[in-house]
Amino acid sequence: MSKILKTAGLLAAVATVTLAPSLASARHYHHYSHYSRNCRGSANTGTVVGAVGGGLLGNAVGHHSLGGTLIGAGVGGVAGHQIAKAHCKHG
């Protein structure tokens, strides 16, 4: 039962970190260029990859604790988003 709760918590954390930027940017403005939409997609991909990687790392460092997994997913998601956004050139 404990593994089921941990897995459900991990999935909820990843879903929250993954969907929050998507929902925040759900508004579509016609003045955005094709390039800026690609930048936003890259930032969202960075969020997902960072959250998954951070969750896995947090799980390992926290000795398979739910708290370590959730904190790792949150920090990894934010870091991944910022790194991907920084690599995107605005033009």
CORRATA-V754279 format. One record per residue. N is the residue number from 1. RES is the residue in one small letter. SS is DSSP state (H for helix, E for strand, C for the rest). PHI is phi in whole degrees, -180 to 180 (* if undefined). Layout:
{{N | RES | SS | PHI} {N | RES | SS | PHI}}
This chain:
{{1 | m | C | *} {2 | s | H | -64} {3 | k | H | -65} {4 | i | H | -65} {5 | l | H | -66} {6 | k | H | -64} {7 | t | H | -65} {8 | a | H | -63} {9 | g | H | -65} {10 | l | H | -63} {11 | l | H | -64} {12 | a | H | -65} {13 | a | H | -65} {14 | v | H | -65} {15 | a | H | -64} {16 | t | H | -64} {17 | v | H | -66} {18 | t | H | -75} {19 | l | H | -84} {20 | a | H | -58} {21 | p | H | -66} {22 | s | H | -67} {23 | l | H | -70} {24 | a | H | -67} {25 | s | C | -103} {26 | a | C | -69} {27 | r | C | -68} {28 | h | C | -109} {29 | y | C | -105} {30 | h | C | -74} {31 | h | C | -83} {32 | y | C | -70} {33 | s | C | -81} {34 | h | H | -60} {35 | y | H | -67} {36 | s | H | -69} {37 | r | H | -67} {38 | n | H | -66} {39 | c | H | -64} {40 | r | H | -65} {41 | g | H | -64} {42 | s | H | -65} {43 | a | H | -65} {44 | n | H | -67} {45 | t | H | -65} {46 | g | H | -61} {47 | t | H | -63} {48 | v | H | -65} {49 | v | H | -63} {50 | g | H | -65} {51 | a | H | -66} {52 | v | H | -66} {53 | g | H | -63} {54 | g | H | -65} {55 | g | H | -64} {56 | l | H | -66} {57 | l | H | -66} {58 | g | H | -63} {59 | n | H | -65} {60 | a | H | -69} {61 | v | H | -69} {62 | g | C | -84} {63 | h | C | 55} {64 | h | C | 65} {65 | s | C | -94} {66 | l | H | -65} {67 | g | H | -61} {68 | g | H | -64} {69 | t | H | -65} {70 | l | H | -67} {71 | i | H | -65} {72 | g | H | -61} {73 | a | H | -65} {74 | g | H | -65} {75 | v | H | -65} {76 | g | H | -64} {77 | g | H | -65} {78 | v | H | -65} {79 | a | H | -63} {80 | g | H | -61} {81 | h | H | -64} {82 | q | H | -67} {83 | i | H | -66} {84 | a | H | -65} {85 | k | H | -67} {86 | a | H | -68} {87 | h | H | -80} {88 | c | C | -90} {89 | k | C | -88} {90 | h | C | -90} {91 | g | C | -136}}
